[in-house]
């Protein structure tokens, strides 16, 4: 099984709040809606997810701006 070791976790520029859920969805190849629903469920019923979201918001860098093609 071949893996791509060049993947990096970034906060997405296509975001609703901070881009954390969209960045996680891009990184793991998941649908962003599923990640957002799972995060909301964990925040409402678990509590720990809110702290994880805030920490990721602070430490994960924004995605680099795409280069403009001429």
Secondary structure, 3 states (H helix, E strand, C coil): CCCCCCCCCCECCCCCCCCHHHHHHHHHCCCHHHHHHHHHHHHHHCCHHHHHHHHHHHHCCECCCCCCCC
